Amino acid sequence: MNKLSRTLLGVFLAVTCSCIAMAQESSQEGTSTPKVLQITREYTKPGKAGMVHERSESAFVQAMTRAKWPTHYLGMTSLSGKNRALFLTSYASFEAWEKDNQAVEKNATLSAALDRALMADGELLDSEDQGVFIFSDDLSLRPLVDLPNMRYMEISVYHVRPGHTREWTELVKLVKSAYEKAVPDAHWGMFHQRFGGEGGTYLLLVARKTLAEVDRSFQEDEQIEAAMGEDGMKRLGELLGSSVESSSHQLFAFNPHMSYVPEEWIKADPDFWKPKPAMAPAAKPATEEKKEKP
């Protein structure tokens, strides 16, 4: 197997206890899979991540909580790559997204609170962008899982060569079939970028309870290769070479201070989803004398 084949297969091997990451729009969606996923990505300035950014983001959470807003979102922070935070909000449709935006605009109190939070948060950011993704049902495998009890998210980004979507679809379905045979509990969710990025971009989202699951996932190579067979593995390598232009893989941790989640999530694990507010650093006494430089 070539290097690229092993890279993509290794990512799919990490889905035993996985699911799509989503923040449910409202209680009426229940456990349905979101059709539209909006992701905001914030890159913080050096020294402005961690508790500093958490305190800033808590203003958004407090505003939404006071308004008892029905739309929720999941926040997470990076464990790999540049310091950044992701905020995931899902909607049943683009129409539902539009109605939510209109409702926020009509709520003067909420709009004002969000504007103030945006201004304060902007001081901490180096850059920000947004992407909108559509759920790919045929490329996903049992995407629903107990998300309130998950703590980490693996996000893999694949750029498919123009004109090679058919090979990409065949590739994913080939791996999906192998997992259905070899790993009955496997789950994953695939999203296709519709707005805010390059064409042919796909997200593979994997949620985990612990990082120990990442360790265990590497032990499944032989099971998957056996399920695919020699001909299947050969075809996998061919499809990878023809359809995948590039890929990247990142790891994030769920952040309760930055998340506005449904009450059901909080009830499922209040110690995690309703933590004590982050404490501001203690101010220095006003009478403290300046020390002379040596």
N, C-alpha and C positions, 0 to 999 in steps of 0.2 A: 504494500500500500504506500502511495507517495505521501509526502508531508502534508499537502493540502487535504488529501482524503482523510488522514488521521486527525487533522485539526477539526474538520467539520464533524466527523464521526464522534470525536471526543466530546464535542459540545452536546450532540444528541444523546450521548451516553450519560449526560448529567441530568436526566429528567425523571428518574425513578419516583421522587417525591415532589414533583414540580407542578406548576400551573401558570396561567397567565396572571400578570399583576394588574389589578384593577381596583379603582375606587368606585363603588357603586353609586349610581346617580340618585336613587331614591329607594325607599323600602318596597315600592311596588315592583321593582325589577327583581327583587329576591336574589336568587342565585344564578340569574341569567348571565350569559356571556355578553360583555359590552360590544356593540357594533362599531362605535366610534371611540377612539382613545386619544385624548389630547395630552401631550407631554410638554411641560415647561422645564427647560434646563437652565440652571443658574450657576455660572462660574464665579466663585468668590475671589476677592482680592487677597493677596498674601496676608496671612494673619487674621483674616476675617471669617474663617470657617468655625466649626465647633460651636461652643456655647454662645459666641457672639451672634452668629447667624441664627441659632435656635431661638434666642430671645427676640430677634427681629421677626422671625416667622411666626412666633406665638401670637403676635398682634393680629395676623390674618385668622388664625384659629379662633381666637377670642371673639373677633367680629362675627364670624360665621356662627359660632355657638350662641352668642347673644341673639342673633337673628333667627336661630333655629332653622338654618337654611337646609333644604332637602338634598342639595347636591354636595357630595363628599369627595375628598381627594386623599391620595396616599403620598406621603413625602418620604424620600430616602436620600442618604448621603453616600458618597463614593468611598469604596475601599481600595480602588485601583484607579490609575490615571490621575488626571488633574483634580484638585478639590472642586467638587460641584455637588449640587443637589438637584434631584428630579422630583417633579410633582405630577402625578398621574390622575387624570379625571376622566371618567367614562360617561358616555351618553348612549341612549338607545338609538339615536339617529342625529343627523345634522339639524333637523327641525327642533329636536329636544334641546340641543346646545343653544340654538338661537333663542328659544323661549326662556332658557335660564339666564342668558345675557340680558334679555329685555327685562326680566323680573328684577335683576340686580340694579339696573339703571333706574327703575321706578322706585326702588327702596332707597330713599335719600339718606337715611341713617347708615345703612350698610355701605352704600357707595362712598360716603364721606370717610367712614372708618377704613375702608380698603384703600382709598386714595392716600390717606395719611400713612398707612402701613407701607404702601408702595414707595413713597418718597423716602421713608426711613430705610427701607430695605435696599433701595437703589444705591445708597452710600457704601454698601458693603460689596457690591457686585462689580466684577470686571467686565462681564458680558452676560447676555441672556438670549435665548431663542426658544421657538416653539415648533413642534411637529404634530401633525394629525395623521392618525393611522386607522386603517380599516381591518377588522378582524377577518382572518382567512380560515373559515371553518374547515375546508377540505384539507388544509395543511396543518391542522391542530389535532392533538390526540387527548381526549378526555380532559379538557382545559380547566374544569371546575375542581376546586380543592378547598380545604379548610384554611383560607387565606388569613383570617384573624390570628391564627396561631403560627404563621410563618414569620421569619425574622430577616431573611436575606433574599436578594434577587440577583440572578445572573442574567445579563442582557447581552445578547449576541446580535451584531448588525451584519447583514449580508448584502452586498451590492451585486445584483445580477446583471450580466452583460445584456445590452440592448438586443432585442430579438431572440433571446434565449430563455424566455419565461417558461416555455413548454418543457425544456430540459430541467429547469429548476423544480418545476412542479413534479416531474417524474422522480427526481432525486429525493425530494422530501417524502413523497408517498412510498418510495422504496424503503427508506429508513423507518417510516411510520409502520409499515407492514411488519418489518423485523421486530420492532418493539411490541407490537400486538401479540406476536408469537412468543418472544423471549422474556419480556418484562411486563406482566399483566397489569401492574400498578402504575405504569408510566403515564405521565401527563405532560403536556406542554401546550403553549399557545403561540400562534404565529400571527403577526400583524404586517400589513403592507402599507408603506407610507404613501399617503395621498397628497398631502400638502406640507410645505416647509422643508423640503430636502430634495436630494437627488432622486431621479426616477429609478425604479428597479431596486428600491431599498426595502428590506424585510427585517423585522425584529423577531427574534426567538426569545421569549421571556420564561424564566425558570425561577420559581419561588422555593425557598428552603427553610426548614425549621432550624437547622444547625449547619455549621460548616463541615461537620463530620460527614454529612451526606455527600459533600463533594469528594471526600476521600473514598467513600464506598463506591461512588459512581464509576471510578476508574477500574473497578474489578469486573465490570460487565462486558468488557471488550470481547472476550471469547464467546459469550452467550450471543451477542449480536452478530458477530462474524459467522457463527455456526448457523444462526437463523437465516442469514442472507445467502450463505453458500458461496462457493468460489465464483460462480457466474455473477451472482449479485454484487459481490465486492468489486469485481472487475468493472461491472456496469456503473457502480457508484463512482469509481475513479474517473471513468470517462465523462460522466455527467458533471462532476465537480470541475474538471478541466475546461469543459465547454461552456458552463453556465455561470460559475462564480468568479467575479472579477476581483473581489477582495472581501475580507471579513475582519471583525474586531470583537473582542470579548471582554466584558467588564463585570465587576462585582460591586453590589451596593448593599447597604444595611437599612432596614426600615427605621424611620425616625419618628417616634410618637409625638415629639415636641413640634414637628413640622407637618403633622397629619391631622386632617379633620375627618374622622371616620364615623360610621354609623354607631348608634347606641349599642347595637347587637355585638359589635366588635369589642367595645369597652366592657360589656358584661362578660364576654368570653374570656378576657384576661385584663382586668382593671389595673393590675400592678404594672403592666407594660403600657397599655394604651392611655392610661390616665396618670402619668407620673407627676411628681411634684414639680412646680415651675422652676426653671433654671434660675439660680441665684446670681444676682449681679455682683461683680467684684467689689469688695469693700473699699470705700473711699479712704484716702489718706487723711489723717487729721489735719485740720486747717492750720494748726500751730507748728506743724513739722518744719524744722529749719532745713534749709538747703545745705548740703554738704559741699565743702570746698573740693575742687578737683585736685588730685595729688600732683 
